[in-house]
Amino acid sequence: MIRSRAFFLARLLMAALSCSVVLAGCAAIDSGGNAPPQSTGPDDRAVKAGGTLRIALDAEPDRLDPTLSRTLVGRDVLQNMCEMLYDVNDKLELVPKLAAGMPEVSGDGMTVTIKIRTGLKFADGTTMDAAAVKTSIDRHRTLQGSARKSELGPISEVTVVDPATVRLTLSQPFSPLTAQLAERGGMVLSPAALTAKGAEFSNAPVCVGPYKFATRVAQDRIELVKDPNYYDAGKVKLDKLVFRTITDATARLNNLRSGDIDLMINVSPVNVSELAGIDYLRTISSDSIGYQGITINIGNASGKGTGSAQLAAPYAGPMASDARVRRAFMLSIDRDALNRTVFRGVYTPACGPISPVSPLSSDAAQACPKHDPAEAKRLLTEAGVATPVKVSLIVISNPDAVRTGEAIKSMAAEGGFDVQLTPTEFATALDVTDAGKFQMFRIGWSGQVDADGNITQFFQTNGSQNVSGYSDPQVDQWLKDARASQDIDKRRELYGKVITKVHEDVPIVYLYRTKNMVALNNKVGQVRMYSDYILRLEYAGFVE
């Protein structure tokens, strides 16, 4: 269901710092066989108690620590055992979860008060209260290596007012605050477990959620079991969730067809037509609010979020040092052809981090540099570099990612580049690129409901996901101003300026937006997956 821009504007202006910048995104269900009869909306079939749901992930999750986690597959696991202060509903509207209501914001926007639900317990039986919220938010914003630092940046102090109330003091007004507290930055962790486990918390995380951590076997499976301490445990039907890592999309589908798994994420466009002909399976799909692209190492010499520095061999070269070379590479890529040939027309070409249905979108945000290999070669001549320009590209080592890499390699050759593909296991690729040991990396972002979450942490100097090492004082100021403003027109204009500058400097080459798709057996009901592409399995089960 797509709502009018006026609807979004009204919600934004009513919400102060609660960030009702909401994207349209009801998940559509394309049904087959014995699937629910409706074509859109949630699957509300009754499910029975008991059973184990087996889920195939397309990559190995990184650390199961909300402070440090970066991957979508990791978030899929965490979502079902670590609830946030806020969440989104099927329209991507922000709603309270562990919080008792929406934030109360002071007139100057510098103080935010949040009421916490009472009577809740962590999986270890300890009490979740305002002190636990303070411990978690402080850890998210200060722990060394935290991926949440720039997401929660303007929070300068967290104060426990009483056991059911926390007060956040900000260094400046912060429009995306509630949206960020509906992400991993809003997940509340057991202080007792943090004290007991220290740096090993990710090996056995403890939160509030419908399921709790049981075991993990690296490169194989993660198991969660129903948590009897969960406040809504009576509505949780399944006994166990088993997340298996199966990187090959066709292998995932074969396992689903054979009944070895019950649900698979990230259906390959190559398999869409085949799935349509299997009457005992169905798909859940939605339009993505994220993006897929290529991150280029410009100045990440010593680790993400550490600022920009001169690169050394073998990562230095004209791609890193000259924006004209990066623009030439960008112009070499034919996004339309990539979608037609590799993705069977299922995905959508894209040139920026803001979804076109966002109220923060604009002509500048959607501007798209055209495929122009002749201009690419002219820019390389102007830059005075010898062609072909040799550059390495890390791609994830699964068939879909390698096919995409091969297509990019072929297109870039027309513009004067010799791309060397380096297939790498996903978690390893993250470690390598975080450390700055790369030239280019083919990676994407699943998207957040406020555009700030898709932009600032990637481009702000010292941003916690700034893997490219990009740094520009004017961009930093525009991003800071956009975060502080409650004026949607001003925010839209500022993000448009940022994206125009990014197209000039090219720390990221945007390529396409996916169609979020999961496939599952018809016997599985009550699975929720919205446009943020997060699996919500708290009320899932096997149909009666």
C-alpha positions in Angstrom: 0.0 0.0 0.0 1.5 3.3 -1.1 0.5 6.4 0.9 0.6 9.9 -0.4 3.5 12.2 0.3 1.1 14.5 2.1 0.3 11.6 4.6 4.0 11.2 5.3 4.5 14.9 5.7 1.7 15.2 8.2 3.1 12.3 10.3 6.6 13.8 10.2 5.5 17.2 11.4 3.4 15.7 14.2 6.1 13.5 15.6 8.9 15.9 16.7 12.0 13.8 17.3 10.1 10.5 16.9 11.1 10.4 13.2 7.9 9.4 11.4 9.8 9.6 8.1 8.0 6.5 7.0 8.2 4.6 3.7 5.4 2.8 2.0 6.0 -0.9 2.3 3.3 -3.5 2.9 4.9 -6.8 2.1 3.1 -8.5 -0.8 2.6 -12.2 -0.7 2.6 -14.0 -4.1 0.8 -17.2 -3.3 0.6 -20.6 -4.8 -0.9 -24.0 -4.1 -2.3 -24.1 -0.5 -1.1 -20.7 0.4 -3.4 -18.1 2.0 -5.9 -16.7 -0.6 -5.1 -13.1 -0.1 -2.5 -11.5 -2.5 -1.3 -8.8 -0.1 -1.0 -8.3 3.6 0.1 -10.7 6.4 -0.5 -14.4 6.5 -3.0 -14.7 9.4 -3.7 -18.5 9.3 -3.8 -20.1 12.7 -0.7 -22.0 13.8 -0.2 -24.7 16.3 2.1 -25.0 19.2 5.4 -26.9 18.9 8.0 -27.7 16.3 11.3 -26.5 14.9 11.5 -23.9 12.1 14.5 -24.4 9.9 15.7 -21.2 8.0 18.4 -21.0 5.4 20.5 -17.8 5.4 22.5 -16.8 2.4 25.6 -15.9 4.4 27.3 -16.6 7.7 26.1 -14.0 10.3 28.8 -11.9 11.9 29.0 -11.5 15.7 25.7 -11.9 17.5 26.2 -8.7 19.4 23.8 -5.8 18.7 26.6 -3.3 19.4 29.1 -4.8 16.9 26.8 -6.6 14.3 26.6 -5.2 10.8 25.1 -8.0 8.6 21.5 -8.4 7.5 21.7 -12.1 8.3 23.0 -11.3 11.7 20.1 -8.9 12.2 17.6 -11.6 11.2 18.9 -13.8 14.0 19.1 -10.9 16.5 15.6 -9.7 15.7 14.1 -12.8 17.2 16.0 -12.8 20.5 16.9 -9.1 21.1 13.9 -6.7 21.0 14.3 -3.0 20.6 12.8 0.0 22.4 10.8 0.6 19.2 10.0 -1.4 16.1 8.1 -0.8 12.8 4.7 -2.2 11.7 3.8 -3.5 8.3 3.6 0.1 7.0 7.0 0.9 8.4 5.4 3.2 11.0 7.4 3.4 14.3 5.7 1.8 17.3 6.8 1.1 20.9 8.2 -2.3 21.7 10.2 -2.4 25.0 9.3 1.3 25.4 5.9 2.0 27.0 5.2 4.8 24.5 6.6 7.2 22.0 9.4 9.6 23.2 8.6 12.8 25.0 10.7 15.6 23.5 11.6 18.9 25.0 10.7 22.1 23.2 14.3 22.7 22.2 14.7 19.1 21.0 17.7 18.6 23.3 16.1 16.2 25.8 14.2 13.1 25.1 12.4 11.1 27.8 11.4 7.5 27.3 9.1 5.4 29.5 10.1 1.7 29.8 7.7 -1.2 30.1 7.7 -2.8 33.5 7.7 -6.4 34.6 9.9 -7.6 31.7 12.7 -10.1 32.2 15.8 -10.9 30.2 16.4 -14.5 29.0 18.7 -15.0 32.1 15.8 -14.1 34.4 17.1 -10.7 35.5 14.9 -7.6 35.3 14.9 -5.3 32.3 14.6 -1.8 33.6 15.8 1.8 32.9 19.3 1.0 34.2 19.6 -1.8 31.7 18.5 0.6 28.9 21.2 3.0 30.0 23.8 0.3 30.1 22.9 -0.8 26.6 22.7 2.6 25.0 26.0 3.7 26.6 27.7 0.5 25.3 26.2 1.1 21.8 27.6 4.6 21.6 31.0 4.2 23.3 32.3 0.6 22.9 35.4 0.4 20.8 34.4 -0.9 17.3 30.7 -0.2 17.8 28.8 -0.1 14.6 26.1 2.0 16.4 28.3 5.0 17.4 27.4 7.3 14.5 23.8 6.0 14.5 23.4 7.4 18.0 26.0 10.1 17.7 24.1 13.1 19.2 23.3 11.3 22.4 25.7 12.8 25.0 24.3 11.4 28.2 21.8 8.8 29.4 20.2 9.3 32.8 18.1 6.9 34.8 15.2 9.0 36.1 13.5 6.1 37.8 13.3 2.3 37.2 10.8 2.9 34.4 12.2 6.1 32.8 15.3 7.1 31.0 16.3 10.6 29.8 18.5 11.1 26.8 20.5 14.4 26.6 21.5 15.4 23.1 24.3 17.6 21.8 21.9 18.8 19.1 18.3 18.0 18.0 18.2 14.6 16.3 15.4 13.8 13.9 16.2 10.1 13.3 16.4 9.2 17.0 13.3 7.0 17.3 14.2 5.3 14.0 17.6 4.4 15.3 16.1 3.1 18.5 14.1 0.8 16.3 17.3 -0.7 15.0 20.2 -2.5 16.7 21.0 0.7 18.6 17.7 0.2 20.5 18.3 -3.4 21.4 18.5 -3.8 25.2 21.1 -6.3 26.6 21.3 -8.0 30.0 23.8 -6.1 32.2 24.4 -9.2 34.2 25.4 -11.1 31.0 27.5 -8.2 29.8 29.4 -8.2 33.1 29.8 -12.0 33.2 30.8 -12.5 29.5 32.6 -9.2 28.7 34.1 -9.4 25.2 32.6 -12.9 24.8 29.0 -11.6 25.0 28.5 -12.4 21.3 29.1 -16.1 22.0 26.0 -16.3 24.1 24.0 -13.1 23.9 21.2 -12.4 26.4 18.4 -10.0 25.7 14.6 -9.8 25.8 12.9 -11.7 23.0 10.6 -14.5 22.0 13.6 -16.8 21.6 16.9 -17.1 23.4 20.3 -18.2 22.3 21.1 -21.9 22.5 24.1 -22.8 20.4 26.2 -21.8 17.3 28.3 -24.0 15.1 30.4 -21.7 12.8 29.6 -21.9 9.1 26.8 -24.4 9.9 23.9 -23.3 12.1 22.6 -21.1 14.9 19.9 -22.4 17.2 17.5 -20.4 19.3 14.9 -21.8 21.6 11.6 -20.4 23.0 12.2 -18.2 26.0 9.8 -18.9 28.9 10.8 -15.5 30.4 9.4 -13.6 27.4 6.5 -11.3 28.3 4.4 -12.7 25.5 5.6 -16.3 25.7 2.0 -17.6 25.5 1.7 -16.4 21.9 5.1 -17.9 20.8 4.3 -21.2 19.1 7.5 -22.7 17.9 9.9 -24.5 20.2 13.1 -23.8 18.3 14.5 -21.8 15.3 17.5 -23.2 13.4 19.3 -20.9 11.1 21.5 -22.7 8.6 24.1 -21.1 6.4 23.6 -22.1 2.7 25.3 -19.6 0.5 24.3 -21.0 -2.9 20.8 -19.8 -3.9 20.0 -22.9 -5.9 21.2 -25.1 -3.1 18.9 -23.2 -0.7 16.0 -23.8 -3.1 16.8 -27.5 -3.5 16.8 -27.8 0.3 13.4 -26.1 0.5 12.0 -28.3 -2.2 13.2 -31.5 -0.4 11.9 -30.4 2.9 15.3 -30.1 4.6 14.5 -26.5 5.4 11.2 -24.7 5.8 12.1 -21.1 4.8 14.9 -19.5 2.8 15.9 -15.9 2.5 17.1 -14.0 -0.6 15.5 -15.9 -3.5 17.7 -15.5 -6.5 16.0 -13.8 -9.6 17.3 -16.9 -11.5 14.9 -19.1 -9.4 11.8 -16.9 -9.4 10.0 -18.5 -12.3 10.9 -22.0 -11.0 9.4 -21.2 -7.7 6.1 -20.0 -9.3 5.5 -23.6 -10.5 5.9 -25.3 -7.2 2.5 -25.6 -5.6 3.6 -26.4 -2.0 5.8 -23.3 -1.8 5.1 -19.6 -1.8 7.1 -16.4 -1.7 6.8 -13.2 0.4 8.2 -10.2 -1.3 8.5 -6.4 -0.8 10.3 -3.5 -2.5 13.6 -2.8 -0.8 14.4 0.5 1.0 18.1 -0.3 0.8 20.6 -0.4 -2.1 23.3 -2.5 -3.7 26.5 -1.0 -4.9 30.3 -1.0 -4.9 32.3 0.7 -2.1 35.6 2.1 -3.2 38.5 2.5 -0.8 39.5 6.2 -0.9 41.1 6.7 2.5 40.5 3.7 4.7 44.1 3.1 5.6 43.7 1.8 9.2 40.2 0.7 9.7 36.6 1.9 9.1 35.5 5.0 11.0 39.0 6.2 11.6 38.9 9.0 9.1 40.7 9.5 5.8 44.4 8.9 5.2 46.8 8.2 2.4 46.6 4.6 1.2 49.7 2.5 0.8 50.4 -0.2 -1.8 48.8 -2.4 -2.9 45.6 -0.5 -2.1 46.7 2.9 -3.4 46.4 3.9 -7.0 44.4 6.2 -9.3 41.1 4.7 -8.3 41.7 5.9 -4.8 43.4 9.2 -5.5 41.5 10.7 -8.4 37.7 11.2 -8.5 37.8 11.4 -12.3 38.9 7.7 -12.4 36.1 6.7 -10.0 33.6 8.7 -12.1 34.9 6.9 -15.2 34.3 3.6 -13.5 30.8 4.6 -12.6 30.0 5.7 -16.1 31.2 2.3 -17.4 28.4 0.4 -15.6 25.1 -0.1 -17.5 22.6 -0.6 -14.7 19.7 -1.4 -17.0 21.7 -4.1 -18.7 22.9 -5.5 -15.4 19.3 -5.8 -14.2 18.1 -7.4 -17.5 21.0 -9.9 -17.9 21.9 -10.9 -14.4 18.7 -10.3 -12.5 16.1 -11.2 -15.1 14.5 -7.8 -14.8 13.4 -8.5 -11.2 15.4 -5.7 -9.6 15.4 -2.0 -10.1 18.4 0.1 -11.3 19.3 2.7 -8.7 21.8 5.5 -8.3 21.5 6.6 -4.7 20.8 5.5 -1.1 17.3 7.0 -0.8 14.3 5.0 -2.0 12.1 7.0 -4.5 9.0 6.4 -2.4 10.7 8.1 0.6 9.3 11.6 1.6 13.0 12.6 1.7 13.5 11.8 -1.9 14.0 14.5 -4.6 15.1 14.9 -8.2 18.7 15.3 -6.9 18.4 12.2 -4.8 17.2 10.1 -7.8 19.6 11.7 -10.4 21.4 8.9 -12.2 24.7 9.2 -14.1 24.2 7.6 -17.5 26.1 4.7 -18.9 28.7 6.3 -21.1 31.9 4.3 -21.8 33.2 6.9 -24.2 33.0 9.6 -21.5 34.7 7.2 -19.1 37.6 6.8 -21.5 37.8 10.6 -21.9 38.0 11.1 -18.2 40.8 8.5 -17.9 42.7 10.4 -20.6 42.1 13.6 -18.8 43.4 12.1 -15.6 46.5 10.9 -17.4 46.4 7.3 -16.4 47.5 4.3 -18.4 44.7 2.0 -19.6 43.4 -0.4 -18.8 43.3 0.7 -15.2 43.8 -2.4 -13.1 41.7 -2.6 -9.9 40.6 -5.5 -7.7 37.0 -6.1 -6.7 36.0 -8.2 -3.7 32.8 -10.2 -4.4 31.1 -12.6 -2.0 31.9 -16.2 -2.9 28.4 -17.4 -4.0 27.2 -17.9 -7.6 24.9 -14.9 -7.8 27.6 -12.5 -6.5 30.2 -13.9 -8.8 27.8 -13.6 -11.8 27.3 -10.0 -10.8 31.0 -9.4 -10.6 31.6 -10.9 -14.0 29.0 -8.6 -15.5 30.6 -5.6 -13.9 34.1 -6.7 -15.0 32.8 -7.0 -18.6 31.1 -3.6 -18.6 34.1 -1.8 -16.9 36.4 -3.2 -19.6 34.5 -1.1 -22.2 35.3 2.0 -20.1 39.0 1.3 -19.8 39.3 -0.9 -16.7 40.7 -4.3 -16.0 38.8 -5.6 -13.0 40.3 -8.5 -11.1 37.6 -10.3 -9.1 38.4 -11.7 -5.6 35.6 -14.0 -4.4 35.7 -14.0 -0.6 33.5 -15.6 2.2 31.2 -12.9 3.5 32.3 -12.6 7.2 36.0 -12.6 6.0 35.2 -10.0 3.4 33.8 -7.7 6.1 36.9 -8.1 8.3 39.2 -7.4 5.3 37.3 -4.4 4.1 36.7 -3.0 7.6 40.5 -3.0 8.0 41.0 -1.2 4.7 42.7 -4.1 2.9 40.8 -3.6 -0.3 40.3 -1.5 -3.4 36.7 -2.1 -4.2 34.0 -4.2 -2.5 30.6 -5.3 -4.0 28.2 -4.9 -1.0 24.8 -3.4 -0.2 22.7 -2.2 2.6 19.2 -3.5 3.5 17.9 0.0 4.4 16.5 1.9 7.4 13.2 3.8 7.6 14.9 7.2 8.0 17.2 8.1 5.1 19.8 9.2 7.6 20.5 5.6 8.5 21.3 4.9 4.8 23.6 7.9 4.4 25.3 9.4 7.4 27.2 6.5 8.8 28.7 5.8 5.4 29.8 9.3 4.5 30.4 11.2 7.7 34.0 11.5 8.6 34.6 8.8 11.3 31.2 7.3 10.5 30.8 3.8 12.1 30.2 2.2 8.6 32.4 4.5 6.6 34.4 1.7 5.0 35.5 3.9 2.1 37.4 6.4 4.3 35.5 9.2 2.7 35.8 12.6 4.3 34.4 16.0 3.2 33.8 18.9 5.7 30.9 20.3 3.7 29.2 16.9 3.5 29.7 16.5 7.3 28.0 19.8 7.8 25.0 19.0 5.5 24.5 15.7 7.3 24.7 17.3 10.7 22.2 20.0 9.7 19.8 17.3 8.2 19.9 15.4 11.5 19.1 18.5 13.5 16.2 19.7 11.4 12.5 18.9 11.8 11.8 20.6 8.4 11.2 17.9 5.9 11.8 20.2 2.9 15.2 21.3 4.4 16.2 17.7 5.0 15.2 16.7 1.5 17.3 19.6 0.1 20.3 18.7 2.2 20.3 15.1 1.3 20.0 16.0 -2.3 23.2 18.1 -2.0 25.0 15.2 -0.3 24.0 12.8 -3.1 25.1 15.3 -5.8 28.5 15.6 -4.1 28.7 11.8 -3.7 28.2 11.5 -7.5 31.1 13.8 -8.0 33.4 12.1 -5.5 32.2 8.5 -5.9 33.1 6.7 -2.7 30.2 4.4 -3.5 28.9 3.4 -7.0 25.2 2.7 -6.6 23.9 -0.1 -8.8 20.4 -1.4 -8.0 17.6 -2.1 -5.5 16.7 -5.7 -4.9 13.3 -7.2 -4.5 13.2 -8.6 -1.0 12.1 -12.2 -1.4 11.8 -15.1 1.0 10.4 -18.5 0.0 8.7 -20.9 2.4 6.7 -24.0 2.6 2.9 -23.5 2.7 2.7 -25.3 6.0 4.5 -22.3 7.7 2.3 -19.4 8.7 2.5 -16.1 10.5 5.9 -15.1 9.1 6.3 -11.3 8.8 8.8 -9.6 6.4 8.4 -5.9 5.6 10.4 -3.6 3.3 13.2 -3.5 5.8 13.8 -7.2 4.9 13.9 -8.4 8.5 12.4 -11.7 9.4 9.9 -11.5 12.3 9.2 -14.9 13.5 7.8 -14.3 17.0 4.3 -15.6 16.2 5.3 -18.0 13.3 4.5 -21.6 13.4 3.1 -24.6 11.5 -0.5 -24.2 10.3 -3.2 -26.2 12.1 
